[in-house]
């Protein structure tokens, strides 16, 4: 399965978001995903299996529990692929950061009522 096929599913993306904060038991993942998406434990287990089999998640046993974590390697591959497209949004984000800094500076200097001018 291609990386974007794996990440194309909102449930799997959400699971990775949860795991990005640290290891979680399969039960804890099932609880959150079940609540947010209305998916049963076997359904969540299938998503965890897809993530594991495609290298996006790792699992390690701890007693009777299974702890899942993000495997960053496939995400690095996606980041490398996206790198060629960053030129489309980086200048816009840089311009936004500049405007936000101008607004903060204007407020700090007492000119907070002014509307920032557009640079476009």
C-alpha positions as CSV (number, residue, x, y, z in Angstrom):
1,X,0.0,0.0,0.0
2,X,1.3,3.5,-0.9
3,X,2.0,5.9,2.0
4,X,-0.7,8.3,0.8
5,X,-3.2,5.4,0.6
6,X,-2.4,4.6,4.2
7,X,-2.7,8.3,5.3
8,X,-5.7,9.0,3.0
9,X,-8.0,7.5,5.7
10,X,-9.0,10.0,8.4
11,X,-9.1,7.3,11.1
12,X,-5.5,6.3,10.4
13,X,-4.4,9.9,10.4
14,X,-6.2,10.5,13.7
15,X,-4.5,7.4,15.2
16,X,-1.1,8.7,14.1
17,X,-2.0,12.1,15.7
18,X,-2.8,10.3,19.0
19,X,0.4,8.3,18.8
20,X,2.5,11.4,18.1
21,X,2.0,12.4,21.7
22,X,3.5,9.1,22.9
23,X,2.9,5.4,23.2
24,X,-0.6,4.3,23.7
25,X,-2.2,1.0,24.5
26,X,-4.4,-0.5,21.8
27,X,-7.3,-0.2,24.3
28,X,-6.7,3.6,24.8
29,X,-6.5,4.1,21.0
30,X,-9.8,2.1,20.5
31,X,-11.5,4.1,23.2
32,X,-10.7,7.5,21.6
33,X,-11.3,6.4,18.0
34,X,-14.4,4.6,18.9
35,X,-15.8,7.7,20.6
36,X,-14.8,10.1,17.8
37,X,-15.6,7.9,14.8
38,X,-18.1,5.3,16.1
39,X,-15.9,2.4,15.1
40,X,-15.8,-0.9,17.0
41,X,-12.7,-2.3,18.6
42,X,-12.2,-4.8,15.7
43,X,-12.4,-2.0,13.2
44,X,-9.8,0.1,15.1
45,X,-7.6,-3.0,15.3
46,X,-7.7,-3.3,11.5
47,X,-6.6,0.3,11.2
48,X,-3.7,-0.3,13.7
49,X,-2.8,-3.4,11.6
50,X,-2.6,-1.3,8.4
51,X,-0.4,1.3,10.1
52,X,1.8,-1.4,11.6
53,X,2.1,-3.5,8.4
54,X,3.0,-0.4,6.3
55,X,5.6,0.8,8.8
56,X,3.8,3.9,10.2
57,X,3.4,2.4,13.7
58,X,5.3,0.0,15.9
59,X,4.0,-2.2,18.6
60,X,5.6,-3.8,21.6
61,X,4.2,-6.0,24.2
62,X,4.1,-5.0,27.8
63,X,2.7,-7.8,29.9
64,X,-0.8,-8.4,28.5
65,X,-1.0,-5.0,26.8
66,X,0.3,-3.9,23.4
67,X,1.8,-0.4,23.2
68,X,1.7,1.4,19.9
69,X,4.0,4.2,18.8
70,X,4.7,6.2,15.7
71,X,7.5,5.0,13.4
72,X,8.9,8.3,11.9
73,X,10.7,6.7,9.0
74,X,7.8,6.6,6.5
75,X,6.8,10.1,7.6
76,X,10.4,11.3,6.6
77,X,9.8,9.8,3.2
78,X,6.6,11.7,2.8
79,X,8.3,14.9,4.0
80,X,11.0,14.4,1.4
81,X,8.4,14.0,-1.3
82,X,6.6,17.1,-0.1
83,X,9.8,19.1,-0.2
84,X,9.5,19.9,-3.9
85,X,6.1,21.5,-3.2
86,X,7.1,23.7,-0.3
87,X,7.9,26.6,-2.6
88,X,4.2,27.0,-3.2
89,X,3.3,27.8,0.4
90,X,6.5,28.8,2.1
91,X,6.6,32.4,0.7
92,X,2.9,32.9,1.8
93,X,3.7,31.6,5.3
94,X,6.7,33.9,5.5
95,X,4.6,36.8,4.5
96,X,2.0,35.9,7.1
97,X,4.7,35.7,9.8
98,X,6.0,39.2,8.7
99,X,2.5,40.7,9.0
100,X,1.9,39.1,12.4
101,X,5.2,40.5,13.6
102,X,4.3,44.0,12.3
103,X,0.9,43.8,14.1
104,X,2.5,42.8,17.4
105,X,5.1,45.6,17.0
106,X,2.4,48.1,16.2
107,X,0.4,47.1,19.3
108,X,3.5,47.2,21.5
109,X,4.2,50.8,20.2
110,X,0.7,51.9,20.8
111,X,-0.6,51.8,17.2
112,X,-2.8,48.7,17.7
113,X,-5.8,50.4,16.1
114,X,-4.1,50.5,12.7
115,X,-5.1,47.9,10.1
116,X,-2.0,46.2,8.6
117,X,-1.4,47.0,4.9
118,X,-1.3,44.1,2.5
119,X,2.0,43.5,0.7
120,X,0.3,41.7,-2.3
